[in-house]
Amino acid sequence: MSKRYPRTLSSGANNTVIALTETEVGKLFSGDTRSDIGSEAEKMKFANAVNSLVVRFIRLDELNADTEMLVMERLFPMDFRAYEFEKRVLWLDLFEDELQQLHEAGFAHRDLRRPSDMPGLSFDNIFLTATGLRLIDVGISALRHQVGERLFERFVVQEREEMAQFRTFFLSR
């Protein structure tokens, strides 16, 4: 069993996210994952400079001597099924436009749809918030300048396929 933290919001395969305040959360990095914190922060800052689709980076901090935190804005997800189809279409159209902007700038999220063998819901990394659809968890995302054009394009093609699946999921429920 993984370590329990007060105010835990979620726990994934490698990290736990805790509520720090009403406006901030911390994604915890300890042990083997500590080296990943800078990479994730860099990718988050890159995406934030393009548009507001990806959760906003705030700072790097530490919880204690053994645990570092990536501090980001706190999002409050809402159930999209409570909203009319027409409103969901508008949110989805904006989401697709902003995702395309990220692709053009050289950012691919790479985790819109969770693999079926991973715990959690299929589209856990896409939140509906009061301001529209947002993306969380950029841990495996890719920047074009780091992975090269060929691999980046493969990631974008896969992401477009996942986006089509999300469209069906989001509009047909």
C-alpha positions as CSV (number, residue, x, y, z in Angstrom):
1,M,0.0,0.0,0.0
2,S,1.3,3.5,-0.9
3,K,1.9,6.1,1.7
4,R,-1.2,8.1,2.8
5,Y,-1.1,11.9,2.9
6,P,-3.6,14.3,4.5
7,R,-5.9,16.0,2.1
8,T,-5.3,13.5,-0.7
9,L,-7.3,14.2,-3.9
10,S,-6.0,11.4,-6.1
11,S,-3.2,8.8,-6.3
12,G,-1.8,7.4,-9.5
13,A,0.8,4.8,-10.4
14,N,3.7,7.1,-9.4
15,N,2.4,10.2,-7.6
16,T,-0.2,11.5,-5.2
17,V,-2.0,14.9,-5.5
18,I,-2.9,16.7,-2.3
19,A,-5.0,19.8,-1.7
20,L,-2.8,22.6,-0.3
21,T,-5.4,25.4,-0.2
22,E,-8.6,26.2,-2.0
23,T,-6.5,27.5,-4.9
24,E,-3.5,25.2,-5.0
25,V,-2.7,21.5,-5.2
26,G,0.7,19.7,-4.9
27,K,1.7,16.7,-7.0
28,L,4.1,14.8,-4.8
29,F,7.4,13.4,-6.1
30,S,9.4,11.1,-3.8
31,G,12.0,8.3,-4.2
32,D,12.4,7.3,-7.9
33,T,10.0,9.9,-9.2
34,R,12.0,12.9,-7.8
35,S,14.0,13.3,-11.0
36,D,10.8,13.7,-13.0
37,I,9.6,16.9,-11.3
38,G,11.7,19.3,-13.4
39,S,10.7,17.7,-16.7
40,E,7.0,17.9,-15.8
41,A,7.3,21.5,-14.6
42,E,9.1,22.5,-17.9
43,K,6.3,20.9,-20.0
44,M,3.6,22.5,-18.0
45,K,5.2,25.9,-18.3
46,F,5.6,25.4,-22.0
47,A,1.9,24.6,-22.4
48,N,0.8,27.5,-20.1
49,A,2.7,29.9,-22.4
50,V,0.6,28.8,-25.3
51,N,-3.0,28.9,-23.8
52,S,-4.9,27.9,-20.7
53,L,-5.8,24.3,-21.6
54,V,-3.3,22.7,-19.3
55,V,-3.6,23.2,-15.5
56,R,-1.5,26.2,-14.5
57,F,2.0,25.7,-13.0
58,I,2.6,27.8,-9.9
59,R,5.9,26.7,-8.4
60,L,8.2,23.9,-7.3
61,D,8.3,23.3,-3.5
62,E,8.9,20.6,-0.9
63,L,6.6,18.8,1.4
64,N,9.5,17.5,3.5
65,A,13.1,16.4,3.1
66,D,12.1,13.3,1.1
67,T,9.2,14.7,-1.0
68,E,9.1,17.5,-3.5
69,M,6.0,19.0,-4.9
70,L,4.9,20.5,-8.2
71,V,2.4,23.1,-7.1
72,M,-0.4,23.9,-9.6
73,E,-3.8,25.5,-9.6
74,R,-6.6,23.6,-8.0
75,L,-9.3,22.6,-10.4
76,F,-12.8,21.6,-9.3
77,P,-14.2,19.1,-11.8
78,M,-17.9,19.1,-12.7
79,D,-20.1,16.4,-14.2
80,F,-20.6,17.3,-17.8
81,R,-23.8,15.2,-17.9
82,A,-25.5,18.0,-16.1
83,Y,-25.2,20.3,-19.1
84,E,-27.1,20.6,-22.3
85,F,-25.7,19.0,-25.4
86,E,-25.3,22.4,-27.2
87,K,-23.1,23.7,-24.3
88,R,-21.0,20.6,-24.4
89,V,-20.5,21.0,-28.1
90,L,-19.2,24.6,-27.6
91,W,-16.8,23.4,-24.8
92,L,-15.6,20.6,-27.0
93,D,-15.0,22.8,-30.0
94,L,-12.9,25.2,-27.9
95,F,-11.0,22.3,-26.3
96,E,-10.1,21.0,-29.8
97,D,-9.0,24.4,-30.9
98,E,-6.8,24.8,-27.9
99,L,-5.4,21.3,-28.3
100,Q,-4.5,22.1,-31.9
101,Q,-2.8,25.3,-30.7
102,L,-0.7,23.2,-28.4
103,H,0.2,20.8,-31.2
104,E,1.2,23.6,-33.5
105,A,3.4,25.1,-30.8
106,G,5.1,21.7,-30.2
107,F,3.3,20.2,-27.3
108,A,1.5,16.8,-27.2
109,H,-0.2,15.7,-24.0
110,R,0.0,11.9,-24.8
111,D,-2.4,10.8,-22.1
112,L,-5.9,12.0,-23.1
113,R,-7.2,8.4,-22.9
114,R,-5.8,6.1,-20.3
115,P,-4.7,2.6,-21.5
116,S,-7.3,0.0,-20.6
117,D,-4.9,-1.8,-18.3
118,M,-4.4,1.3,-16.1
119,P,-6.6,2.1,-13.1
120,G,-9.0,5.0,-13.4
121,L,-11.6,6.2,-15.9
122,S,-10.8,6.4,-19.6
123,F,-10.6,10.2,-19.7
124,D,-9.5,11.0,-16.2
125,N,-7.0,13.6,-17.4
126,I,-9.7,15.8,-19.0
127,F,-11.7,17.9,-16.5
128,L,-14.8,20.0,-17.1
129,T,-14.5,23.1,-14.9
130,A,-16.4,26.3,-14.5
131,T,-14.2,27.8,-17.3
132,G,-14.4,24.8,-19.7
133,L,-12.5,21.7,-20.4
134,R,-8.9,21.5,-19.0
135,L,-6.1,19.0,-19.1
136,I,-4.2,17.7,-16.1
137,D,-1.1,15.4,-15.7
138,V,1.5,16.2,-18.3
139,G,3.9,13.7,-16.9
140,I,4.3,11.7,-20.2
141,S,3.7,14.7,-22.5
142,A,6.2,15.5,-25.2
143,L,7.8,18.6,-26.6
144,R,8.7,18.6,-30.3
145,H,12.1,20.1,-29.7
146,Q,13.0,17.3,-27.3
147,V,11.7,14.2,-29.2
148,G,12.1,15.3,-32.8
149,E,9.6,15.9,-35.6
150,R,8.9,12.3,-36.6
151,L,8.1,11.0,-33.1
152,F,6.2,14.1,-32.2
153,E,4.0,13.7,-35.3
154,R,3.3,10.1,-34.3
155,F,2.2,11.4,-30.9
156,V,-0.1,14.0,-32.4
157,V,-1.8,11.4,-34.7
158,Q,-2.5,9.2,-31.7
159,E,-3.8,12.1,-29.7
160,R,-6.2,13.1,-32.6
161,E,-7.5,9.5,-32.5
162,E,-8.0,9.8,-28.7
163,M,-9.7,13.2,-29.2
164,A,-12.2,11.6,-31.6
165,Q,-12.9,8.9,-29.0
166,F,-13.4,11.6,-26.3
167,R,-15.8,13.5,-28.6
168,T,-18.0,10.5,-28.8
169,F,-17.8,9.9,-25.1
170,F,-18.4,13.5,-24.1
171,L,-21.4,14.1,-26.5
172,S,-23.1,10.8,-26.3
173,R,-23.6,10.4,-22.6
